[in-house]
């Protein structure tokens, strides 16, 4: 019979990785305490340390999203105005 893989929540992973990053206990102690493999604890710790600085970069990413949305809106407006101009040019040639 096959065994299903365990899936852990983000909060649990963060808790374990933070505890490992603190360095109070060894990786093996943390792994045995939570019933995990030491490699898994090490992986989560590496991921936390690698992606940690991105947590404080949310403000910049929000500004980038807002700027991208504004750019998309402006490009849409440019496209509409360009179509109207072409239509007006076509109609103006009919009257001259």
TIFIVEX-491637 format. One record per residue (C-alpha): residue number from 1; residue in three letters; x, y, z. Coordinates in pm, 1 decimal. Each point is the difference from the previous one (the first is absolute). Last residue first. Example, Ala and Ser with C-alpha at 12.3 -4.5 7.8 and 13.67 -1.06 7.14 Angstrom:
<sites>
(2 Ser (1367.0 -106.0 714.0));
(1 Ala (-137.0 -344.0 66.0));
</sites>
This chain:
<sites>
(96 Unk (-1294.2 6655.9 -4917.7));
(95 Unk (-293.6 -163.9 180.2));
(94 Unk (104.7 -363.3 -50.9));
(93 Unk (361.8 79.2 96.2));
(92 Unk (-125.2 131.9 336.7));
(91 Unk (-176.4 -328.9 76.1));
(90 Unk (323.4 -200.9 -38.8));
(89 Unk (197.9 252.9 204.6));
(88 Unk (-266.9 -9.6 271.1));
(87 Unk (14.3 -380.1 14.6));
(86 Unk (380.5 4.6 19.9));
(85 Unk (-16.3 256.4 281.8));
(84 Unk (-260.6 -202.6 188.0));
(83 Unk (214.3 -313.7 -27.2));
(82 Unk (305.7 189.7 129.2));
(81 Unk (-202.5 139.7 288.0));
(80 Unk (-112.7 -348.7 102.1));
(79 Unk (353.5 -139.5 -21.7));
(78 Unk (138.9 287.4 205.8));
(77 Unk (-268.7 -58.5 263.0));
(76 Unk (90.8 -367.6 21.3));
(75 Unk (366.5 91.8 30.6));
(74 Unk (-90.7 238.3 283.6));
(73 Unk (-198.2 -267.3 185.3));
(72 Unk (281.7 -251.4 -38.5));
(71 Unk (249.8 255.6 128.9));
(70 Unk (-218.9 71.1 304.2));
(69 Unk (-26.8 -371.4 76.7));
(68 Unk (377.0 -40.4 -34.9));
(67 Unk (57.1 296.8 233.7));
(66 Unk (-235.2 -147.8 259.4));
(65 Unk (173.5 -337.2 -25.6));
(64 Unk (342.3 164.8 34.1));
(63 Unk (-115.6 197.4 304.2));
(62 Unk (-122.6 -322.1 161.1));
(61 Unk (335.2 -164.6 -76.5));
(60 Unk (186.6 289.1 160.7));
(59 Unk (-211.6 -16.5 313.7));
(58 Unk (35.6 -376.4 22.6));
(57 Unk (380.2 12.1 18.9));
(56 Unk (13.4 -79.3 370.4));
(55 Unk (-101.2 -359.6 -55.2));
(54 Unk (247.3 -28.8 -286.9));
(53 Unk (288.3 15.6 249.4));
(52 Unk (-108.8 -334.9 147.9));
(51 Unk (-2.2 -196.1 -325.5));
(50 Unk (347.8 -149.3 30.3));
(49 Unk (0.1 -35.8 380.0));
(48 Unk (-343.8 -158.2 3.3));
(47 Unk (84.5 -234.3 -287.9));
(46 Unk (321.7 -110.1 169.5));
(45 Unk (-190.7 -68.8 323.8));
(44 Unk (-268.9 -195.0 -186.4));
(43 Unk (266.7 -211.7 -168.3));
(42 Unk (181.0 -64.2 329.1));
(41 Unk (-322.1 -110.5 168.8));
(40 Unk (-74.0 -233.7 -290.0));
(39 Unk (352.9 -142.4 14.4));
(38 Unk (-47.5 -72.1 371.1));
(37 Unk (-300.3 -224.2 -76.7));
(36 Unk (-311.7 98.7 186.7));
(35 Unk (-180.6 -121.4 312.1));
(34 Unk (-36.6 345.9 157.5));
(33 Unk (231.6 -57.7 298.4));
(32 Unk (220.6 -241.4 -195.1));
(31 Unk (62.6 258.8 -270.0));
(30 Unk (62.8 280.3 249.6));
(29 Unk (254.7 -209.7 188.1));
(28 Unk (169.8 -109.0 -322.0));
(27 Unk (25.3 359.1 -123.7));
(26 Unk (169.0 101.4 321.9));
(25 Unk (-176.6 216.7 253.1));
(24 Unk (54.4 367.7 84.9));
(23 Unk (112.1 77.7 -354.5));
(22 Unk (-257.1 270.0 -67.6));
(21 Unk (-15.3 -111.1 -362.6));
(20 Unk (-128.1 -344.8 100.1));
(19 Unk (-281.5 153.6 206.0));
(18 Unk (-83.4 228.0 -289.4));
(17 Unk (-6.5 -293.3 -240.3));
(16 Unk (-231.5 -199.1 228.0));
(15 Unk (-242.5 288.1 51.4));
(14 Unk (8.4 96.9 -368.8));
(13 Unk (-74.5 -356.3 -107.5));
(12 Unk (-288.0 -20.4 247.8));
(11 Unk (-144.3 332.4 -114.2));
(10 Unk (26.3 -98.3 -364.6));
(9 Unk (-197.2 -315.7 67.8));
(8 Unk (150.2 -345.0 -32.7));
(7 Unk (-91.9 -265.6 -252.4));
(6 Unk (78.7 -359.8 79.5));
(5 Unk (50.3 -230.6 -291.9));
(4 Unk (-247.8 -282.5 -33.0));
(3 Unk (120.7 -354.9 71.2));
(2 Unk (-41.6 -268.5 -256.2));
(1 Unk (-139.6 -339.1 96.8));
</sites>
